[in-house]
Amino acid sequence: MTENKLHITDWLPTSKKEVKQLGWEELDVILFTGDAYIDHPSFGAAVIGRVLEAEGLRVAIVPQPNWTDDLRDFKKLGKPNLFFAVTAGNMDSMVNHYTAGKRKRSDDAYTPGGQIGKRPDYATITYSKILKELYPDVPLVLGGIEASLRRLTHYDYWSDRLMPSILADTQADLLFYGMGEKSIVDFARLVKRGIPIDTLTTIPQTVFMIGADEAYATKKTGTSWNWPRTIPVCRKRKSTPAILCTSRRNRTRWRPKSWCSELAIKKWW
């Protein structure tokens, strides 16, 4: 029986040393996740990393970075050529940390040995703020269940208050909700072509923030982008931005009389 031997280069790199072992001088995409890195389809970060790798991109994953020290985990791989991607992991970080009775859990289902304390509360916000502070000029996108469920104004059980879209707290450029394998590939292809991120408003299952008076693309035909179109949202408060979700049909839809719908919502807080 032949023994199946694996080498460290069979996985996506998680350190500078592993990047060099692959013969790479730089990276295209760096993923930060609140989970341990397990190269299995049940782990979203691993799936997205492998999908982007299949597109020919050089991808690295930073699992459970330390946010309490000198932030070396956020600095060790430097800046990617295309973008950073952040996810809290397979669970909302607050559900991961606390019971419905708001008691602290004694273990973490997605950390080796069930060890606790390997991710912060509101992990997506914490990681994103650090990255934006260190690399303000690098595009940042969000994904995962925490970002997906917090993409619009929502009631936060843990703090007992309404919270704005997670885009407002993280200042991320784009949010992917649901199963984002196809959407992230479309996004990566367009960014690689040099198309400005603030014009990428027709990718399915994405959320973006935009000023009430700003124009945005509403339709893509072939390789051409049809824009601008003025958003008739928040007319009374022109300086107030809106949060828009694209549909699964590759077009942006909104309902002018349904401001609390999933498709368009006023940022009134």
Buried (B, 14 or more C-beta within 10 A) or exposed (E): EEEEEEEEEEBBBBBEEBBEEEEBEEBBBBBBBBBBBBBEEEBBBBBBBBBBBEBEBBBBBBBBBEBEEEBEBBEBBEBBBBBBBBBBBBBBBBBBBBEEEEEEEEEBEBBEEEEBEBBBBBBBBBBBBBBBEEBEEBBBBBBBBBBBEBBBBEEEEBEEEEBBBBBBBBBBBBBBBBEBBBBBBBBBEBBBEEBEBBBBBBBBBBBBBBBBBBBBBBEBEEEEBEBEEEBEBBEEEEEBBBBBBBBEEBBBBBEEEEBEEBBBBBBEE
